[in-house]
Amino acid sequence: MSTPTTIDALQERLGYRFRDRRLIEQALTHVSCAAEGTGGLETNQRLEFLGDAVLELTLSEQLFAAFPEAREGDLSRRRAALTKGSLLAQLARELRVADALRMSPAEEATGGRNKDAALEDALEALVGAIYCDSDWSTARAVVRGWYGELGPRLIGLDTPQENPKGQLQEQVHPTYGTQALSYDVIASTGPDHDRRYEVAVRLKGEEIGRGSGPSKKAAEEEAARAALQNPHRRNLLGNAKQDSARPTTR
């Protein structure tokens, strides 16, 4: 439960003390509170959006420096493993973010405080809040402190089956380049605090897989898994390789 005492304790674990206390309170305000009023605070959705971008850039920079021999696909795969929802929820549990979450009684009654999606969203929102309260270098340093050395953190995570988006990107990149894949939300159902997303992954505009999940990231991973099993996707890659190998006529 979010109280002055639990928020103070969380700031100690985060390794950052906020100048604007309303930012950390907003980062800890679950979307389920919107229906019951938030005391003038927004929910954490906007901060989550910003924090996701800060996380990606922080880890991209760190991976680039830590693995100088790695190719682009390897770096992308490792970054995806480090930003996937289950790992963010794990980090949130290590920091005991759940102790300070603010959510509706109905969400609390369904075990919402320990749901991966709620913890993942809160962690990203905290990153966004720290960035807004300080600056890029401070937010980067705090995030790096949470992750520690990336090598040990990647053990057991850096595998194709645990990173379907990275594996799909690696397969597509040699033929179509880095911008060929897109992930689009087809539908979202359920109340704001318990959304279910359906996502389609497209290769050069053509749908090759679809998936669903409790967050956009989870749905994207399911869509990528479906694409990896899609024989039509393999045909597209095979045809493109044949076309590129065919001699041109003058």
N, C-alpha and C positions, 0 to 999 in steps of 0.2 A: 504494500500500500504506500502511495506517495505521501510522505510527511516531511516536514523540515529535517527531522533527524535522519530518515532513510536517504533523503537526497544528499545531505551532507556526507553521509557514509559512502554513498555511491561516488561522489566527487573524489573522495580519497582513493577509491579503487580505480577510477578512471585515470587518475594522474593529472587531473585538470580541475581547477576551481573557476567557476563562472563568475564573470563580472555582472552580467545581466542574468539574474536568476530565472527570469521568465523564459529564457531560451531552453534551459534544461527542463523546466516544468512542461513546456510545450513538447519537447522531444519525448517525454515520458507519457504524454496524453494519447492513449489509444483511440482509434477512430470510433470505437463503440460509445465513447463519451459524447459524441456529437449530438445524439438523439436526446440526451439528458441535460445538455448545457455544459460548457467547459469553464465557466467563471471568467469569460472574456478571452480565454486562450484558444488558439487554433489547435486542431489535432496535429499529430506529428507527420502527416502525409507530405507536406511541402518540404519540410526539413529532410525527410527520407529521400526525396528526389535529389536534393543537393548533396546529401551525404554519400549517396551511391556514386556520384561523379567524383567526389573527393577521394573516396576509397579506391576507385579504379585508377586514378592518376597516381596516387601514392604508391600503390602496388606495382603499377607499370614501371614507374621510375626505379623502385627498389629491385624489381626483377631484372630490369635492363642492366643495372650495375652488378647484381649478384651473379648473373649467368652470361658473361660476355661472349661465350661461344654459342649460345642458344640461338636457333633460328626464330623467325617471327611466329611460326605456328607453335613452337614449343613454348614461347613466352606467353602467347595467348592462352594456351591450354593450362599453363600454371596459374595465370591470373584468374581464369574462370574457376579453377579449383579452389582458389583462395577467397573468391567472392560468392561462391554458391551459398544458397540459403541455409543449408544444414551447418556449414562452418560458421557463418555469422551468428546463428543461434547458439552454437557451441561457445563462441567468444562471449556472447551476452551472458551465458550461464557462468562462465569463468569469472566474469565481472559482477555477477549477481544483480543484473539489471532488473530482473523480475521483482526484486524486493521493493523497487520504487515505482513500478508501473502504475499508472492511473487508468482504470477502465470501469465500465458499467458493472453493476451488480449481476446483471444477466450474463455478461461475458465471463465474469469471475466465476460464476456458478458452473459454467461449462468447462472450467479448467483453462480459460484463456490466458492466464498469467504464464503458463508453461508451454504454450503453443509455439512451435518454431516460427511461424509467420509473424506473430506478435513480437517475438524477441528479435528476429531479423530486422523488422521495420524499426523497432526502437533503437537498435544499434546504429543503423544507417542514419536515423534522425539525430542521434547524439553526435555523430561525426559532423553532420551539417550544422548542428547547433554550435559545436566547438569552433568550426570554421567561421561562422557568423560572429561569434563572440571574440575571436582573436584574429588570426591571419593564416595564410597558407602554411608557412613554415611550422607554426605551432601545431596546427591540426595534423600535419604530416608526422611530426615527432610523436604526438600522442598515439596515433594509429600504429606507428611502428612499434611503440612500446607494448601495445596490446598483442600484436602478432609475434613479437620476438624475432629470432632468426627464421628466415623463410624456409631454409633447407629442412630442418626438423619438422616444421609445420606442414610441409608438403608430403612428408612420409605417409603413405597410405591413402593420400588424396589424389596424387598426380597419376591417375590411371584412366584409360579411355572410357571404361564403363562407368566411372564416377564423374566423367566430364564429357557428356555426349555432345554438347555444343562445341567444345574444343576439337573433338574428334571429327565432327562433321565439317568444321571450318578447315581442318587440315586436309581433308579429302577434296574439298571444293577448291581451295586456294590455287593449287598448281594449274588448274584448267581455266578457272573463271576469275581469279583475283580475290582481293580482300573484301570487296563491296557487293559480292553476288548474292549473299544470303540476307534475308530480312525476316524479322519475327513480328507478326501483327496480331493484336488482340481481336479475335472474332466476336467474342461475347463475354460478358461478366454477369453473373447471377448471384442472388442472395443479398442479405443486408450488408451495409458498409463494413461492419465489423466481422463478417463471416463470408467474404466474397469467394467465388469460384470463377476462375478465369479459363477461357479456351483460347489457345494461340495456334496460329498456322505459321509454319516456316516455309519460305518461298525461295527458290533458286532461280535467279533472273526473272522474277515475277511469277513463276509457276510453282504452285503449292506441291511440296514433296513430303509433308508430314504435319500432323496435328496432335496436340496434347492439351491436357487440362490439369489444373492444380490450384491450391489455396493461395498462391501468389503468382505474379507474372513470371518470375524467375523459374518457379517450379513447373509452370505450364510450358515455358520455353524449353526446359530440359526434356520434358516428356515429348514435345514436338520433335526435338532433335533425335531422341531415341527412335521415334517412329520413322523419321527420315532415314536413319542408318539401316533400318530393316526394309526399306522401300526398294523393291527391285527396279522400279521406274527411275529412281534417282541414280542407281548404278548404270542404267542404260544411258541416261543423259550424259554422265561422265564419260562412258565408253564411246559414245557417238562423237562427243566433242574432241576426244583424243584422236579418234580416227580422222576427223575433219582436219585437225591441225597437222596430222602427219601426212595427209594427202598432198602430193605435189601440185603446185598451181600451174595452170596452163596460160600461155601467152597468145 
